[in-house]
Amino acid sequence: MTIERIQQLVDIDNLDPMILSYLDYQAFSFQNYLVRCKKKKTESGDNRIYFELEDLEGRVLIRGCSITKLDLIAGLEEFHSAQKRR
């Protein structure tokens, strides 16, 4: 799943920034990034993983959601590969 596809799953501009409250999230490092993620049910009852990807300076580069952690990791790997090609 591409980052573009992940971003299409949620309206990024209207995503409530409190959805990733710092009281209830999981964080892990990925390459040189910090990923904060939180599972949350949608209004229809589906589970989603909402995430933020931060660089070393603490800037949020991507905010979005994914259906599974495997999809999330695949999207992050694709994003990292694209960043290296720049």
trRosetta pair geometry for C-beta under 8 A, 3 or more apart (Angstrom, degrees):
i j d omega theta_ij theta_ji phi_ij phi_ji
1 5 4.9 -119 -170 84 84 132
1 6 5.9 99 138 -56 114 86
1 66 6.9 136 94 -137 149 105
1 71 4.3 21 23 -158 140 97
1 74 5.6 99 37 87 72 121
1 75 5.3 -38 95 -62 86 101
2 5 4.6 101 56 5 77 99
2 6 7.0 -135 101 -3 43 84
2 75 6.2 95 175 -120 17 85
2 78 5.7 -103 -127 115 64 163
3 6 5.4 -50 -147 36 37 114
3 7 6.2 36 154 -20 67 105
3 62 6.4 -84 -158 -129 122 150
3 64 7.5 144 -166 23 73 159
3 75 4.8 124 -76 -174 59 101
3 76 7.8 96 -82 -77 101 34
3 78 6.1 -154 -21 88 91 111
3 79 4.8 80 -56 -71 140 105
3 82 7.9 -95 13 19 134 145
4 7 5.8 -56 -149 37 29 110
4 8 6.5 33 150 -25 63 104
5 8 5.6 -51 -150 29 34 114
5 9 7.2 44 150 -31 60 96
5 75 7.4 -131 61 -101 92 119
6 9 5.9 -49 -166 15 37 115
6 64 4.8 94 135 127 97 144
6 65 6.9 -171 -178 77 84 35
6 66 5.1 -29 -131 -83 109 86
6 71 7.1 154 -90 145 103 104
6 72 7.3 97 -119 -108 140 57
6 75 4.7 38 -30 -127 140 164
7 10 7.2 -86 -163 54 38 75
7 12 5.5 -18 -159 -48 95 127
7 62 7.4 -102 -78 -158 108 102
7 64 4.7 -90 -96 -106 58 140
9 48 7.3 171 145 -136 129 127
9 64 6.9 92 56 177 96 101
9 65 5.3 -112 100 77 118 92
9 66 7.0 126 44 -96 157 31
9 67 7.3 -144 -129 -45 158 82
10 15 5.8 53 147 -84 122 113
10 48 7.6 114 -63 177 121 153
10 50 7.5 71 -63 -113 169 90
10 64 5.6 160 48 -156 116 65
10 65 4.5 86 -26 19 136 111
11 14 4.3 6 112 41 119 106
11 15 6.6 179 87 -48 62 73
12 15 5.6 -32 -150 -9 34 119
12 63 5.9 127 -151 81 94 89
12 64 5.9 -38 -94 -88 102 81
15 19 6.2 -75 174 14 90 141
15 50 7.5 157 -162 -148 126 121
15 63 5.8 -166 74 132 151 119
15 64 7.6 -131 -63 -102 159 35
15 65 8.0 173 -117 -28 132 103
16 19 4.7 113 79 -37 89 95
17 20 7.2 -60 -179 39 50 90
17 63 8.0 -44 -110 -150 71 159
18 21 5.5 19 -175 -70 72 89
19 38 6.9 -179 146 69 74 134
19 40 6.7 -92 -168 -6 98 165
19 50 5.1 -74 136 145 122 167
20 25 5.6 42 -165 -88 79 142
20 36 5.6 93 -174 119 130 120
20 37 7.8 -67 -122 -124 112 18
20 38 5.4 177 -117 3 66 129
20 50 6.0 -140 -67 117 92 113
20 51 7.6 87 -94 -133 133 18
20 52 5.6 -99 9 -13 178 117
20 63 7.9 -122 -8 -141 139 105
21 24 5.7 35 77 34 101 87
21 25 7.1 178 75 -33 49 104
21 38 7.7 79 37 -90 64 165
22 25 6.6 -57 -127 16 34 120
22 36 8.0 -47 -108 -154 69 149
24 38 6.3 77 115 -130 81 122
25 36 4.9 24 150 -178 144 97
25 37 6.4 149 -168 72 94 27
25 38 4.4 -68 -111 -67 81 101
26 36 7.4 155 81 -157 41 52
26 37 5.4 -25 65 66 90 82
26 38 7.0 157 16 -82 73 51
27 34 6.1 -3 -170 -178 111 97
27 35 6.6 160 -152 84 59 51
27 36 4.8 -23 -97 -101 90 68
27 37 7.5 152 -90 17 40 66
28 34 7.9 165 86 -156 27 57
28 35 5.5 -16 63 60 73 101
28 37 7.9 -20 18 14 94 109
29 33 7.0 151 -160 81 62 47
29 34 5.9 -40 -103 -102 67 59
29 35 7.3 150 -117 15 15 82
30 33 5.0 -23 70 66 84 100
30 34 7.8 143 24 -110 75 12
30 35 5.2 37 1 -19 119 122
30 53 7.6 -58 56 -131 125 102
30 73 7.6 -162 -120 -129 136 75
30 76 5.3 -15 151 156 158 144
30 80 7.3 -127 141 -58 102 136
31 76 8.0 -171 7 154 111 105
31 80 5.0 141 -17 -128 160 141
32 55 7.2 19 120 -152 95 69
32 56 5.8 -40 165 -50 101 107
33 53 5.3 -4 176 -171 139 91
33 54 6.3 147 -166 72 79 47
33 55 6.2 -50 -110 -100 79 42
33 56 7.9 -96 -96 -47 41 62
33 61 7.4 -75 -127 25 126 132
33 76 7.5 -145 67 -162 145 116
33 80 7.6 -127 -3 -88 128 105
34 53 7.6 152 77 -158 47 45
34 54 4.5 -15 59 60 97 106
35 51 5.9 -13 -171 -165 94 118
35 52 7.3 164 -152 81 49 49
35 53 5.6 -15 -102 -104 77 70
35 54 7.7 -170 -76 21 30 74
35 72 7.9 119 -174 158 145 120
35 76 6.8 -35 -84 -105 141 150
36 51 6.6 156 82 -153 51 63
36 52 4.9 2 53 51 100 96
36 54 7.3 41 -6 -8 100 111
37 49 5.2 5 -175 178 120 102
37 50 6.7 159 -153 82 63 45
37 51 4.2 -19 -99 -98 88 92
37 52 7.8 -167 -73 23 52 57
37 69 7.8 113 130 -111 165 89
37 72 6.9 36 -108 -163 149 162
38 49 7.2 152 72 -157 32 58
38 50 5.2 -20 62 61 87 95
38 51 7.6 171 19 -79 62 50
39 47 5.8 -11 -167 -167 104 105
39 48 7.3 156 -150 81 56 39
39 49 5.6 -34 -93 -98 66 68
39 50 7.9 160 -101 17 15 74
40 47 7.5 145 77 -151 27 60
40 48 6.0 -28 66 64 75 86
40 50 5.8 2 20 -3 119 116
41 45 5.9 -20 -172 -144 117 33
41 46 6.8 146 -154 73 67 31
41 47 5.9 -45 -96 -93 63 55
41 48 7.6 124 -125 16 17 79
42 45 6.8 -39 69 28 74 20
42 46 4.7 3 31 56 116 85
42 47 7.8 -145 -2 -75 82 8
42 48 5.7 69 -47 -11 99 119
46 67 7.8 -47 164 -130 119 90
47 67 7.7 92 91 -162 76 60
48 65 4.5 15 168 177 121 131
48 66 7.1 142 -166 68 76 32
48 67 6.6 -55 -117 -104 65 43
49 65 6.2 154 78 -159 46 73
49 66 4.9 -23 62 63 103 85
49 67 7.4 20 15 104 91 5
49 68 7.2 55 -2 -167 127 7
49 69 6.2 111 -57 -77 167 63
49 72 5.6 -61 91 -57 139 140
50 63 8.0 10 -179 -177 88 79
50 64 7.5 -156 -147 114 60 28
50 65 4.7 -35 -97 -96 60 96
51 62 7.6 14 106 108 96 97
51 63 7.3 -168 96 -144 52 46
51 64 6.4 -12 58 65 84 63
51 65 6.8 142 12 -103 76 41
51 66 6.7 6 3 5 124 103
51 72 6.2 115 -25 -144 155 127
52 60 5.0 -53 -168 -134 112 112
52 62 7.1 167 -153 88 43 57
52 63 5.0 -7 -105 -104 79 81
53 60 7.0 106 68 -158 48 62
53 61 5.0 -53 96 58 99 98
53 62 4.3 24 34 47 116 96
53 63 7.8 -146 20 -67 70 43
53 76 6.7 168 -100 -118 136 103
53 79 7.3 34 146 109 177 160
54 58 5.7 -14 -174 -145 127 33
54 59 6.4 148 -151 71 74 34
54 60 5.6 -44 -92 -92 76 52
54 61 6.9 153 -115 2 22 85
55 58 7.3 -52 70 15 65 18
55 59 5.2 0 35 53 105 90
55 61 5.8 85 -36 -41 95 118
60 63 5.8 22 165 -52 128 102
62 79 6.8 -69 -31 -129 153 159
66 69 7.5 111 100 -93 129 23
66 71 4.6 -180 -175 97 116 108
66 72 4.0 -177 49 -72 162 83
66 75 6.5 -152 -94 13 132 142
67 71 5.5 49 50 28 82 154
68 71 4.7 101 57 6 80 100
68 72 7.0 -137 100 -5 46 87
69 72 5.2 -51 -149 35 38 118
69 73 6.3 37 154 -19 69 102
70 73 5.9 -53 -146 36 31 108
70 74 6.3 31 154 -19 64 107
71 74 5.7 -55 -146 37 31 112
71 75 6.3 31 155 -18 64 107
72 75 5.9 -60 -153 37 28 110
72 76 6.4 25 153 -18 65 107
73 76 5.6 -54 -145 37 33 111
73 77 6.3 36 154 -21 66 103
74 77 5.8 -52 -149 34 30 112
74 78 6.5 30 152 -18 63 105
75 78 5.6 -54 -150 36 33 111
75 79 6.3 35 152 -20 66 105
76 79 5.5 -51 -147 36 34 114
76 80 6.3 36 153 -20 66 104
77 80 5.7 -53 -147 36 31 112
77 81 6.4 33 153 -19 64 105
78 81 5.7 -53 -149 35 32 112
78 82 6.4 32 153 -19 64 106
79 82 5.7 -57 -151 36 31 111
79 83 6.4 32 152 -21 65 105
80 83 5.7 -52 -148 34 32 112
80 84 6.5 33 153 -20 64 104
81 84 5.8 -55 -151 34 32 111
81 85 6.7 30 152 -20 64 106
82 85 5.8 -56 -151 33 34 111
82 86 7.2 49 149 -37 62 94
83 86 5.9 -39 -161 7 38 117
